[in-house]
């Protein structure tokens, strides 16, 4: 080695040693987290013209009814005049609530766990979560405050610091079973999981081919059975049976309030869903990035679901802010980040309608349930599918058409 090469080698040695030391000191990089596993689904089957069942209405009830029918091995077509998850549908909201209490009604509370499990399975297979667990709090009115299962205002205050509780206040707390559901996205995921291609088709009242004992579809196809999961649109299809006094669309004005930067106290698990029976308002925590959702429990008008204006008004906003000032003071002056007027479908009895169309034993009518239908759609859809497959299956008496038509209590 000549002198020049020797000097170059000696000069490079400290730098190499320094680099080696730095390399040794560099902490090991953590492996990137596993991506969310999403089950590979097959694409939707091409629609058949002759099917076992045509489902009319691609909201939550129609989607889950179709899902269960497909799982039973039946061929299905799914129609909606405005398209699945459309802006006029009652299902077209960013978030919904699965309330395990269901107002203390045992019939509907009995459907909660079945529905929750179905939503959870769907959520596990979706690219983004659909179900987010959260606690559900029902603030009781004074007449209900003696419930043995209640918590007092003193017990509630340290647990939910965002909410103002008077000492004499009382509430029921469901720590398990409650959940927030992604609205429109949940409907579309259920349809995707059923591998059905929804069709933008206007389906009229049933037209039966007596010779073949089949029902005619608008494109010349046929179905052995029909399910009208059409909600408030049932009154347009069957006006002689379902008058507006028996079934109607009612309006709720909904506001989403944005908490401050970095404030996570209004998201699950810190923030529960709140049903305030004492003052007549409901609140859902923020899960879809559109703020805390608030609306009055009692609807403010009957509306035409085809044509009513879906903008909320200033009068309703003033009422909501007044409630927030007393119940959630930190949100009283929060900005409105989204607002809308939406509807749900209600029967005169407040119950679900699930029954056969008179003189058509293979045609089923489904709707109502006063806002419960979305969250409980998996369990309700399972029962509709069971009726379609077993014509002799008895109808739940509270859901019978006769209660509406005859005016039974």
C-alpha positions as CSV (number, residue, x, y, z in Angstrom):
1,X,0.0,0.0,0.0
2,X,1.5,3.4,-0.9
3,X,1.6,6.4,1.3
4,X,-1.5,8.1,-0.3
5,X,-3.7,5.1,0.1
6,X,-2.6,4.6,3.7
7,X,-3.5,8.2,4.7
8,X,-6.9,7.9,2.9
9,X,-7.7,4.7,4.8
10,X,-6.7,6.2,8.2
11,X,-8.9,9.3,7.5
12,X,-11.9,7.2,6.7
13,X,-11.7,5.0,9.8
14,X,-13.1,7.5,12.4
15,X,-16.1,8.3,10.1
16,X,-16.8,4.7,9.6
17,X,-16.6,4.0,13.3
18,X,-18.9,6.9,14.0
19,X,-21.5,5.7,11.5
20,X,-21.3,2.2,13.0
21,X,-21.9,3.6,16.5
22,X,-24.8,5.6,15.3
23,X,-26.3,2.6,13.6
24,X,-26.0,0.6,16.8
25,X,-27.7,3.3,18.8
26,X,-30.6,3.8,16.4
27,X,-33.7,2.2,18.0
28,X,-35.4,-0.6,16.3
29,X,-38.4,0.5,14.3
30,X,-41.7,-1.1,15.3
31,X,-43.5,-3.2,12.8
32,X,-46.4,-1.3,11.3
33,X,-49.8,-2.3,12.7
34,X,-51.8,-5.0,11.0
35,X,-54.3,-3.5,8.6
36,X,-58.0,-3.9,9.4
37,X,-59.1,-7.2,8.1
38,X,-62.0,-7.0,5.6
39,X,-63.6,-10.2,4.4
40,X,-63.4,-10.5,0.6
41,X,-66.9,-10.5,-0.7
42,X,-68.1,-11.8,-4.0
43,X,-69.6,-9.2,-6.4
44,X,-73.4,-8.8,-6.6
45,X,-75.2,-11.4,-8.6
46,X,-76.8,-10.2,-11.9
47,X,-80.5,-9.7,-11.3
48,X,-82.8,-12.5,-12.4
49,X,-86.1,-11.8,-13.9
50,X,-87.9,-14.6,-12.3
51,X,-87.3,-14.8,-8.5
52,X,-88.7,-16.1,-5.3
53,X,-89.1,-12.7,-3.6
54,X,-89.1,-9.1,-4.7
55,X,-88.3,-6.6,-1.8
56,X,-89.6,-3.1,-2.4
57,X,-87.6,-0.5,-0.4
58,X,-83.9,-0.6,0.0
59,X,-83.6,1.1,3.4
60,X,-82.5,-0.8,6.6
61,X,-85.6,-3.0,6.8
62,X,-85.5,-3.9,3.1
63,X,-81.7,-4.5,3.1
64,X,-81.8,-6.8,6.1
65,X,-84.9,-8.6,4.9
66,X,-83.1,-9.3,1.5
67,X,-80.0,-10.4,3.4
68,X,-81.9,-13.0,5.4
69,X,-83.9,-14.2,2.4
70,X,-80.6,-14.8,0.5
71,X,-79.2,-16.7,3.5
72,X,-82.2,-19.0,3.4
73,X,-81.4,-19.8,-0.2
74,X,-84.1,-17.8,-1.9
75,X,-83.6,-15.7,-5.1
76,X,-84.2,-12.0,-4.4
77,X,-84.6,-8.7,-6.3
78,X,-84.3,-5.4,-4.3
79,X,-86.1,-2.3,-5.7
80,X,-86.1,1.3,-4.6
81,X,-87.7,4.2,-6.5
82,X,-84.9,6.6,-5.4
83,X,-82.0,4.2,-5.1
84,X,-80.6,2.4,-2.0
85,X,-79.7,4.7,0.9
86,X,-81.2,7.7,-0.9
87,X,-81.5,11.2,0.6
88,X,-85.2,10.9,1.1
89,X,-85.0,7.7,3.1
90,X,-85.3,7.6,6.9
91,X,-82.1,5.5,6.9
92,X,-80.1,8.3,5.3
93,X,-78.4,9.8,8.4
94,X,-74.7,9.6,9.4
95,X,-75.4,7.8,12.7
96,X,-78.2,5.8,14.5
97,X,-78.5,4.5,18.0
98,X,-79.1,0.9,19.2
99,X,-80.8,1.5,22.6
100,X,-80.7,-1.6,24.8
101,X,-83.5,-0.2,27.0
102,X,-86.0,0.5,24.2
103,X,-88.1,2.6,26.5
104,X,-88.7,-0.4,28.8
105,X,-90.7,-2.2,26.1
106,X,-89.8,-5.9,26.5
107,X,-91.0,-6.8,22.9
108,X,-88.4,-4.5,21.3
109,X,-85.7,-5.0,24.0
110,X,-85.8,-8.7,23.1
111,X,-84.6,-7.9,19.6
112,X,-81.6,-5.8,20.7
113,X,-79.0,-8.5,21.2
114,X,-79.8,-10.4,18.0
115,X,-79.6,-7.1,16.1
116,X,-76.4,-6.1,17.8
117,X,-74.7,-9.3,16.9
118,X,-75.7,-9.0,13.3
119,X,-74.5,-5.4,13.1
120,X,-71.2,-6.4,14.8
121,X,-70.6,-9.2,12.2
122,X,-71.2,-6.8,9.4
123,X,-69.0,-4.2,11.0
124,X,-66.2,-6.8,11.4
125,X,-66.3,-7.5,7.6
126,X,-66.6,-3.9,6.4
127,X,-63.7,-1.7,5.4
128,X,-64.6,0.8,8.1
129,X,-66.4,0.0,11.4
130,X,-70.2,0.3,11.4
131,X,-70.9,-0.4,15.0
132,X,-69.2,1.6,17.9
133,X,-70.1,0.4,21.4
134,X,-71.2,3.1,23.8
135,X,-73.1,3.4,27.1
136,X,-76.8,4.5,26.9
137,X,-78.2,6.8,29.5
138,X,-81.9,7.4,30.0
139,X,-82.6,10.5,32.1
140,X,-85.9,9.8,33.8
141,X,-88.9,12.2,34.2
142,X,-89.9,13.0,37.7
143,X,-92.7,10.5,37.7
144,X,-90.2,7.7,36.9
145,X,-87.5,8.7,39.2
146,X,-88.3,6.1,41.9
147,X,-87.1,3.2,39.7
148,X,-85.0,0.7,41.7
149,X,-82.3,0.5,39.0
150,X,-81.8,4.2,38.8
151,X,-78.6,6.2,39.5
152,X,-79.0,9.6,41.3
153,X,-77.7,12.9,40.2
154,X,-74.9,12.7,42.8
155,X,-73.8,9.3,41.3
156,X,-74.1,10.5,37.7
157,X,-72.2,13.8,38.0
158,X,-68.6,12.3,38.4
159,X,-69.3,9.7,35.8
160,X,-70.4,12.0,33.0
161,X,-68.9,15.4,33.7
162,X,-70.0,16.8,30.3
163,X,-73.7,16.5,31.5
164,X,-75.3,18.8,34.1
165,X,-77.1,16.7,36.7
166,X,-79.3,18.1,39.5
167,X,-79.1,16.3,42.8
168,X,-82.7,15.1,42.5
169,X,-82.1,13.8,39.0
170,X,-82.3,10.1,38.2
171,X,-81.3,8.0,35.2
172,X,-81.0,4.4,34.0
173,X,-77.5,3.5,32.7
174,X,-77.0,0.6,30.2
175,X,-73.3,-0.1,30.3
176,X,-73.4,-2.9,27.8
177,X,-75.5,-3.5,24.7
178,X,-75.7,0.1,23.5
179,X,-74.1,1.1,20.3
180,X,-73.8,3.8,17.7
181,X,-74.4,2.7,14.1
182,X,-73.3,4.2,10.8
183,X,-76.5,5.0,9.1
184,X,-76.5,5.1,5.3
185,X,-73.2,3.3,5.1
186,X,-74.6,0.5,7.2
187,X,-77.5,0.0,4.8
188,X,-75.2,-0.2,1.8
189,X,-72.8,-2.6,3.5
190,X,-75.8,-5.0,4.3
191,X,-76.8,-4.9,0.6
192,X,-73.2,-5.6,-0.4
193,X,-72.9,-8.4,2.0
194,X,-76.1,-10.0,0.6
195,X,-74.5,-9.9,-2.9
196,X,-77.5,-8.2,-4.3
197,X,-77.5,-5.4,-6.9
198,X,-80.3,-3.0,-5.9
199,X,-82.4,-1.7,-8.8
200,X,-83.8,1.9,-9.2
201,X,-87.3,0.7,-10.0
202,X,-90.7,2.1,-9.2
203,X,-92.8,-0.9,-8.0
204,X,-96.6,-0.4,-8.0
205,X,-99.1,-2.2,-5.9
206,X,-99.2,-6.0,-6.4
207,X,-100.4,-7.2,-9.8
208,X,-101.0,-11.0,-9.7
209,X,-100.9,-13.3,-12.7
210,X,-103.7,-15.7,-11.5
211,X,-103.0,-18.3,-14.1
212,X,-99.4,-18.8,-12.9
213,X,-100.0,-17.6,-9.3
214,X,-97.1,-15.2,-9.6
215,X,-96.7,-11.5,-9.1
216,X,-95.7,-9.4,-12.1
217,X,-92.7,-7.1,-11.9
218,X,-92.3,-3.8,-13.9
219,X,-89.8,-5.3,-16.4
220,X,-91.9,-8.4,-17.2
221,X,-90.2,-10.5,-14.5
222,X,-92.1,-12.4,-11.8
223,X,-91.9,-13.1,-8.1
224,X,-93.7,-15.7,-6.0
225,X,-93.8,-13.4,-3.0
226,X,-93.5,-9.6,-2.4
227,X,-92.2,-7.7,0.6
228,X,-93.1,-4.0,0.7
229,X,-90.5,-2.6,3.2
230,X,-91.5,0.8,2.1
231,X,-92.0,2.7,5.3
232,X,-94.0,5.9,4.9
233,X,-94.5,5.2,1.2
234,X,-96.9,2.4,2.1
235,X,-99.7,5.0,2.3
236,X,-99.1,5.8,-1.4
237,X,-99.2,2.2,-2.4
238,X,-102.1,1.1,-0.3
239,X,-104.2,4.3,0.5
240,X,-107.5,2.4,1.1
241,X,-105.9,0.4,3.9
242,X,-103.2,2.6,5.3
243,X,-104.5,6.1,5.7
244,X,-102.3,9.0,7.0
245,X,-104.1,8.6,10.4
246,X,-102.9,5.0,10.6
247,X,-99.4,5.4,9.2
248,X,-97.4,8.6,8.5
249,X,-94.0,10.2,8.0
250,X,-93.2,12.6,10.8
251,X,-90.4,15.2,10.9
252,X,-87.5,15.6,13.2
253,X,-85.1,18.6,13.0
254,X,-81.6,17.4,13.7
255,X,-78.5,19.5,14.6
256,X,-74.9,18.5,14.9
257,X,-72.7,20.6,17.2
258,X,-68.9,20.7,16.9
259,X,-66.9,20.5,20.2
260,X,-63.6,22.4,20.5
261,X,-60.2,21.4,19.1
262,X,-58.8,18.3,20.8
263,X,-62.0,17.8,22.9
264,X,-62.7,14.1,22.9
265,X,-65.2,14.1,25.8
266,X,-68.1,14.1,23.4
267,X,-67.1,10.8,21.7
268,X,-67.5,7.2,22.9
269,X,-66.5,5.9,25.3
270,X,-66.4,9.1,27.3
271,X,-69.8,10.3,26.1
272,X,-72.9,8.1,26.2
273,X,-75.9,8.2,24.1
274,X,-78.5,10.2,26.0
275,X,-82.3,9.8,26.0
276,X,-83.6,12.7,28.1
277,X,-87.2,11.9,29.1
278,X,-87.2,14.7,31.6
279,X,-87.0,17.4,28.9
280,X,-87.8,15.5,25.7
281,X,-84.5,15.6,23.8
282,X,-82.1,12.9,22.5
283,X,-78.3,13.1,22.0
284,X,-75.9,10.9,20.1
285,X,-72.1,11.2,20.6
286,X,-69.9,12.0,17.6
287,X,-68.7,8.9,15.7
288,X,-68.7,10.0,12.1
289,X,-66.8,13.3,12.5
290,X,-70.0,15.4,12.1
291,X,-70.3,16.5,15.8
292,X,-72.8,15.7,18.5
293,X,-76.3,15.0,17.2
294,X,-79.3,16.5,19.0
295,X,-83.0,16.4,18.3
296,X,-86.4,16.6,20.1
297,X,-88.0,13.3,21.0
298,X,-91.5,14.4,19.8
299,X,-91.7,15.1,16.0
300,X,-93.0,18.6,15.1
301,X,-95.1,17.8,12.0
302,X,-96.4,15.2,9.6
303,X,-94.8,15.4,6.2
304,X,-94.9,14.0,2.7
305,X,-91.6,12.0,2.4
306,X,-91.4,12.7,-1.3
307,X,-91.5,16.5,-1.2
308,X,-90.9,18.0,2.2
309,X,-87.9,20.4,2.6
310,X,-85.1,18.8,4.5
311,X,-83.6,22.0,5.9
312,X,-83.8,22.6,9.7
313,X,-85.1,26.0,10.9
314,X,-84.0,28.6,13.4
315,X,-86.9,28.1,15.7
316,X,-85.9,24.5,16.3
317,X,-82.3,25.5,16.7
318,X,-83.2,27.9,19.5
319,X,-85.1,25.2,21.3
320,X,-82.1,22.8,21.1
321,X,-79.7,25.5,22.3
322,X,-81.9,26.2,25.3
323,X,-81.8,22.5,26.2
324,X,-78.0,22.3,25.7
325,X,-77.5,25.3,28.0
326,X,-79.2,23.4,30.8
327,X,-78.0,19.9,30.1
328,X,-74.6,20.2,28.3
329,X,-73.4,23.8,28.9
330,X,-70.1,23.3,27.1
331,X,-72.0,22.8,23.8
332,X,-74.5,25.6,24.3
333,X,-72.6,28.0,22.1
334,X,-70.8,25.4,19.9
335,X,-71.1,25.9,16.2
336,X,-73.6,23.9,14.2
337,X,-71.5,21.8,11.8
338,X,-74.4,20.1,10.1
339,X,-78.2,20.2,10.3
340,X,-81.2,18.6,8.5
341,X,-84.8,17.8,8.7
342,X,-85.4,14.0,8.5
343,X,-88.4,11.8,9.0
344,X,-89.3,8.5,10.5
345,X,-92.3,6.3,9.9
346,X,-94.9,5.9,12.7
347,X,-98.1,4.0,13.0
348,X,-101.0,5.1,15.1
349,X,-100.2,2.6,17.8
350,X,-96.4,3.4,17.8
351,X,-95.6,-0.2,16.9
352,X,-94.1,-1.8,13.9
353,X,-96.4,-3.0,11.1
354,X,-95.5,-6.5,9.9
355,X,-98.4,-8.4,8.4
356,X,-99.9,-9.8,5.2
357,X,-101.8,-7.6,2.7
358,X,-105.5,-8.7,2.9
359,X,-106.4,-11.2,0.1
360,X,-102.7,-11.6,-0.8
361,X,-101.2,-14.2,1.6
362,X,-97.8,-13.9,0.0
363,X,-97.5,-10.1,0.1
364,X,-96.0,-8.6,3.2
365,X,-96.2,-5.0,4.5
366,X,-93.4,-3.7,6.8
367,X,-92.9,-0.2,8.3
368,X,-93.4,2.0,11.3
369,X,-91.8,1.3,14.7
370,X,-91.3,5.0,15.5
371,X,-87.6,5.3,14.8
372,X,-86.7,1.9,16.2
373,X,-86.7,0.1,12.8
374,X,-83.1,1.0,11.7
375,X,-81.3,-0.4,14.7
376,X,-83.5,-3.4,15.0
377,X,-83.6,-4.1,11.3
378,X,-81.5,-7.3,11.4
379,X,-83.9,-9.0,13.9
380,X,-87.0,-7.6,12.1
381,X,-85.7,-8.7,8.7
382,X,-85.1,-12.2,10.1
383,X,-88.8,-12.4,11.1
384,X,-90.0,-11.1,7.8
385,X,-87.9,-13.8,6.0
386,X,-89.3,-16.5,8.3
387,X,-92.9,-15.4,7.4
388,X,-92.1,-15.5,3.7
389,X,-90.8,-19.0,4.0
390,X,-93.5,-20.3,6.3
391,X,-96.9,-18.9,5.4
392,X,-98.5,-20.5,8.5
393,X,-96.2,-18.7,10.9
394,X,-98.3,-16.5,13.3
395,X,-97.9,-12.8,13.2
396,X,-96.9,-10.9,16.4
397,X,-100.3,-9.5,17.6
398,X,-98.9,-6.0,18.3
399,X,-97.6,-5.8,14.7
400,X,-100.8,-6.9,13.0
401,X,-102.5,-4.8,10.4
402,X,-105.8,-5.3,12.2
403,X,-104.7,-3.2,15.2
404,X,-104.4,-0.2,12.8
405,X,-107.5,-0.9,10.6
406,X,-109.8,-1.8,13.5
407,X,-108.4,0.9,15.8
408,X,-107.7,-1.6,18.5
409,X,-105.6,-0.4,21.4
